[in-house]
Amino acid sequence: MNFHQLKAGAATVDITPQESHFLYGYPFVERMSTGAHDALLSSAVYLTDGNTQVMFISNDVIYLDKSSVARIRRSISEKTGILQSNILIGATHTHSAPVTVDLIISANDPVVPKVDKNLLKFVEKGAIEAGNRAFEKAKPAEIGFVTADATGVGTNRHDPLKEKDMDVPVMSVRNKNNEFIACMLVCSMHPTILHEDSTLYSSDFPHYVRETLQNKILGKDCPVIYFTGTAGNQSPRHVTQANTFAEAKRIGEIVAESVITQLSGDILYRSDTPIVSVRKSIELPKRRFPPVEWAEQHRNEKKQRFESLKTSSKVAQEIRTAEVDWFGSEELLYLSTLAQTDSLEKVYESCLPAEIQIIRISDRAFIAWPGEVFVEYGLELKKQFPKISLITYANGELQGYIVTEEAHEKGFYEAGNSLFDYTAGEIMTAETVRLLKELDK
């Protein structure tokens, strides 16, 4: 067998529902889909160096839980022989797609329905089909890496001057005729240009990233595997001019044009590319919730501030921030109430242990974490290992955010609905560092 001689294949499957479903992502707002603006996709790329096989699959849904991931992995593994531990499954986290996970915080939201099991089977079937097709299309290939710049697509949503990560790692895969087979990228930004008034299925601005890349450089049939990075506290809120498809196009083209510039430059493509994959499951510290009385007072204060700003402020971003802070306080009150009993234990059982997955291709490592992860953790990893990319919303979900101590202390929205202590991020970072060091030995 010819080790380190790369083979690759990629495929895309349409997972857009044909029927109307509730669009999930904005609390306390009833949004039923009225059609599709762009297709929701499951996009996959398969790679093998002749020794190790790996697969990346990204899906245009808000989340997938561990059960869905397990079913998708098992089915693909049975068909292809790829180890289940070598299959990475992510969600782009679009807020214009149906409910695919029953989150505990949404149980307190009267407008959010339970997961439609038939819909979930349809989504899982699409991901499985994308993976199997990618495997079947494998052919000799070469691979190159560049880093694009997403400056202008968003900021830290709590303070535009605070931590953000505008790097967009890109993996470009070509065949021996220099034709693109696949393009995979990671962008650390919430795909939330579209808001509550949009009722069309859409992947939001990632759609325009893919479309622009395909039209201008890759070719219309080349799959673009788009992953969302450490976007837990990253949002377009402070840069958007409107919440429209035209604005999603503008934002998406910023990313795409930077990728095009990088792909048009001098890139070293290689076919002698060793691949390594490791996976580790870890427990995370559960959160200690405040007393119900405190949480109720906190909710009242946040709601009062939001109602006040609606009439006194002319700054849309300030009003929106106050609104989501109120959402978070409602969710915290609900969780504090549940925490008085053992009602959260089944939720913890469904998402623990958390999985850390690392797929290293040549000297580039793609790390997968579950949950909505604050950008500070990705930046800390990059300080120690510059050639890593942290993919989040991957291989299951954690029912919410992985926040920092600052977010916890200041009572940010994300900390309000987090099920885990803020030290969870520190634990995941330390374990990831340990695994990366082991790979370097």
Disulfide bonds with the S-S distance in Angstrom:
none
